[in-house]
């Protein structure tokens, strides 16, 4: 895939992993069947700095450099909603069901709105400078924001309440699928993995030699990928922060993403090149991942939900027999 005439600024897999959506500095938004030539979805006179699918893949949201947000129906090609924000500041992301949008319009407030009607659902207030980014966790329960005040904050996506403030040097952030872990990106190659509920740092991820531009968790949360101006994307253990692999072969990396089944990873760069790579299956069993989550984060998985680990009573604490 090498059809953009400028930098690829955003890239994402469709939910079924068969198509890649890209947007670029050339003003184009393109759809690519994996391994085939792409088609142009839209052409703008301005840079298209971000693009994303809904969970069902029937709509996409794009953000132009002038701040215009557009939601497009892929079945008809029609723009079904548009919002204007400040130039270079506006961005948006769908929740996993495609029912809500997390929107940044260039001020210090994050907004969760109905994706079809634009009706407000929640306003996230607390940042003291304009927001840079905003994204849902994969389960849709939490939202993370980053801001010019250099903090990342995690919020309840429904009620809008603030759950955690992470770090003092964060200009971008992403959440694990369950929203219990976060990764923050800062200046001078600073990448940190956080336990959100405990509000503590798990690990500092070291290895990139230039600014880190993008990060994403895998769909299962076991892996984390970062992209950097050093021309590499790096894979990390999403629970412990340990280095797993370095992916070479790029100019400055501008976007990274996992497919929904975690079998492939997508990387794009500022030279206009997009690569899809197969990943070896994670050698760890679900039991091993569960053990690591218990040991490192003090959490456990019960009936598909993560909750604080219940401490077992010691024999000395057990009630005496009557």
CORURPE-V752889 format. One record per residue. N is the residue number from 1. PHI is phi as a letter, one per 20 degrees, with the letter a starting at -180 (* if undefined). D_FIRST is the distance of its C-alpha to the first C-alpha in Angstrom with 1 decimal. Layout:
# CORURPE-V752889
N;PHI;D_FIRST / N;PHI;D_FIRST
This chain:
# CORURPE-V752889
1;*;0.0 / 2;b;3.8 / 3;d;6.2 / 4;f;8.7 / 5;e;11.7 / 6;b;13.0 / 7;f;12.8 / 8;e;10.9 / 9;e;14.3 / 10;b;13.8 / 11;b;11.6 / 12;b;13.4 / 13;e;13.6 / 14;f;15.7 / 15;g;19.1 / 16;e;18.5 / 17;m;15.2 / 18;e;13.7 / 19;c;11.7 / 20;d;9.8 / 21;d;11.3 / 22;c;10.3 / 23;c;12.8 / 24;b;13.1 / 25;f;15.8 / 26;e;15.2 / 27;n;16.9 / 28;e;14.1 / 29;d;13.5 / 30;c;10.7 / 31;d;10.6 / 32;c;7.9 / 33;f;9.8 / 34;g;8.5 / 35;n;7.4 / 36;c;7.5 / 37;f;6.9 / 38;e;7.7 / 39;d;11.2 / 40;e;13.0 / 41;e;15.5 / 42;a;17.4 / 43;c;17.9 / 44;c;20.3 / 45;e;22.2 / 46;c;21.7 / 47;g;19.1 / 48;d;17.8 / 49;e;18.3 / 50;b;17.9 / 51;b;16.9 / 52;b;18.0 / 53;e;18.9 / 54;f;22.5 / 55;f;23.4 / 56;e;23.7 / 57;m;20.4 / 58;e;22.4 / 59;c;22.1 / 60;c;19.9 / 61;d;21.4 / 62;c;20.0 / 63;c;21.8 / 64;e;22.0 / 65;f;23.3 / 66;e;26.6 / 67;n;27.1 / 68;f;26.6 / 69;d;25.5 / 70;c;24.5 / 71;d;24.4 / 72;d;22.9 / 73;e;23.7 / 74;f;20.8 / 75;f;23.4 / 76;d;24.9 / 77;n;22.5 / 78;e;25.5 / 79;f;25.9 / 80;d;28.5 / 81;b;29.3 / 82;b;29.0 / 83;c;30.4 / 84;d;31.0 / 85;c;31.1 / 86;f;31.6 / 87;g;29.0 / 88;m;26.5 / 89;d;28.3 / 90;f;27.5 / 91;b;25.2 / 92;b;25.3 / 93;b;24.4 / 94;f;25.4 / 95;f;27.8 / 96;g;26.8 / 97;e;28.6 / 98;m;27.3 / 99;e;30.9 / 100;c;31.0 / 101;d;29.1 / 102;e;29.5 / 103;c;29.7 / 104;d;30.2 / 105;d;31.6 / 106;o;32.5 / 107;d;35.8 / 108;e;37.1 / 109;d;37.0 / 110;e;34.4 / 111;c;34.6 / 112;d;34.0 / 113;c;34.2 / 114;f;34.1 / 115;f;30.6 / 116;e;32.2 / 117;d;35.3 / 118;n;34.6 / 119;f;37.9 / 120;f;38.4 / 121;d;38.6 / 122;b;39.0 / 123;d;39.0 / 124;d;38.3 / 125;d;40.7 / 126;q;41.5 / 127;f;39.0 / 128;d;40.7 / 129;c;37.8 / 130;g;34.9 / 131;f;32.2 / 132;e;28.7 / 133;b;27.1 / 134;b;28.1 / 135;b;26.8 / 136;e;28.3 / 137;f;28.9 / 138;f;27.4 / 139;e;30.9 / 140;m;31.4 / 141;e;34.6 / 142;c;33.8 / 143;c;32.0 / 144;d;31.2 / 145;c;31.4 / 146;c;31.1 / 147;b;32.9 / 148;f;34.3 / 149;e;37.3 / 150;m;35.1 / 151;d;35.9 / 152;d;33.8 / 153;c;35.7 / 154;d;35.4 / 155;c;36.9 / 156;f;38.1 / 157;f;35.8 / 158;e;38.7 / 159;e;41.7 / 160;n;39.9 / 161;f;42.0 / 162;f;40.9 / 163;d;40.6 / 164;a;39.7 / 165;d;39.1 / 166;d;36.9 / 167;m;37.2 / 168;c;37.9 / 169;b;34.8 / 170;d;31.9 / 171;d;29.5 / 172;b;27.0 / 173;b;27.5 / 174;b;26.2 / 175;d;28.4 / 176;f;28.5 / 177;g;28.5 / 178;e;32.3 / 179;m;32.6 / 180;e;34.9 / 181;c;32.7 / 182;c;30.8 / 183;d;28.7 / 184;d;29.3 / 185;d;27.7 / 186;c;30.0 / 187;f;30.6 / 188;l;30.8 / 189;m;28.3 / 190;e;30.5 / 191;c;29.0 / 192;c;31.5 / 193;d;31.7 / 194;c;34.5 / 195;e;36.9 / 196;f;37.1 / 197;f;40.4 / 198;e;42.2 / 199;l;40.6 / 200;c;40.2 / 201;f;37.7 / 202;e;36.6 / 203;a;34.8 / 204;e;33.3 / 205;e;29.9 / 206;d;30.0 / 207;q;27.6 / 208;f;25.2 / 209;d;26.4 / 210;b;25.2 / 211;g;24.9 / 212;e;23.2 / 213;d;21.0 / 214;b;20.1 / 215;b;21.4 / 216;b;21.3 / 217;e;23.4 / 218;f;22.4 / 219;f;23.7 / 220;e;26.7 / 221;n;27.4 / 222;f;27.8 / 223;c;24.8 / 224;c;23.7 / 225;c;20.5 / 226;c;20.6 / 227;c;18.3 / 228;b;19.9 / 229;f;20.1 / 230;f;21.0 / 231;n;17.4 / 232;d;17.9 / 233;d;17.6 / 234;c;20.8 / 235;e;22.0 / 236;c;25.6 / 237;f;28.2 / 238;f;28.3 / 239;d;32.1 / 240;d;33.4 / 241;n;30.8 / 242;f;30.8 / 243;f;27.9 / 244;d;25.9 / 245;a;23.0 / 246;d;20.9 / 247;d;17.1 / 248;e;16.4 / 249;n;13.8 / 250;c;13.0 / 251;f;14.5 / 252;f;16.4 / 253;f;15.0 / 254;d;15.1 / 255;b;14.4 / 256;b;14.8 / 257;a;15.6 / 258;d;16.9 / 259;f;16.7 / 260;f;20.1 / 261;e;21.2 / 262;m;20.2 / 263;e;18.7 / 264;c;15.2 / 265;c;14.2 / 266;d;11.3 / 267;c;11.1 / 268;c;9.8 / 269;c;11.6 / 270;f;13.5 / 271;e;11.8 / 272;n;8.8 / 273;e;6.5 / 274;c;5.7 / 275;c;7.0 / 276;d;9.0 / 277;c;12.3 / 278;f;15.3 / 279;d;18.5 / 280;f;21.9 / 281;g;24.4 / 282;f;26.6 / 283;f;29.7 / 284;e;32.0 / 285;f;33.8 / 286;g;34.3 / 287;f;37.8 / 288;f;36.7 / 289;f;34.4 / 290;f;37.5 / 291;f;39.7 / 292;f;37.6 / 293;f;37.5 / 294;f;41.3 / 295;f;42.0 / 296;e;39.7 / 297;d;39.7 / 298;m;42.9 / 299;c;41.3 / 300;b;41.4 / 301;d;39.6 / 302;c;42.2 / 303;l;41.4 / 304;m;37.7 / 305;c;38.7 / 306;e;38.8 / 307;b;42.3 / 308;g;44.3 / 309;f;45.7 / 310;e;49.3 / 311;f;51.6 / 312;e;54.0 / 313;f;57.6 / 314;f;59.3 / 315;g;62.5 / 316;f;64.6 / 317;e;63.0 / 318;f;63.6 / 319;f;66.4 / 320;f;69.7 / 321;f;71.1 / 322;e;73.9
